[in-house]
Amino acid sequence: MCRFFGVSGSGYHDYIKRLGQAHKDAALAEKLRVQQAHCFQTYGYRRMHLWLESQGIHHNPKTVLRIMKKYGILSEIRRKRKWRNMGQRMRKYENLLNRQF
C-alpha cells in the first residue's frame, strides 16, 4: 500500500502514531483566541507576543504568527479612514487652463 501511494513505511507508521495525539499548539491557540475575543480582534501577532510575554509565556513571534494563521485568529484589517490628510491640497483654485481660447 505504501508503494502504491508513494509513501515510505516509516513515514506511514509515524503518521498513524500521531493520529491519536492532540496538537501541541492547541492550548496556546485557545489562549490567543480568548485574548482576541477580549480585545475585539484588534491585536496582531506582535502585540499578542508582547501580551504572552507579560503573562510569562515565552514563544517566538514567528511561532505566534504561525499559530494565529493556522487557527484563523489573525486580527481584522483596519478600515479606511473617513477623513484623509490632504496636506497642500486643502485649497481649491480655479482651473485657468480649462477655458475657451
Secondary structure, DSSP 4 states (H G I P E B T S, - for coil): -HHHHT--HHHHHHHHHHHTSPPTTHHHHHHHHHHHHHTTT---HHHHHHHHHHHT----HHHHHHHHHHHT-PPPPPPPPSS---GGGGS----TTSS--
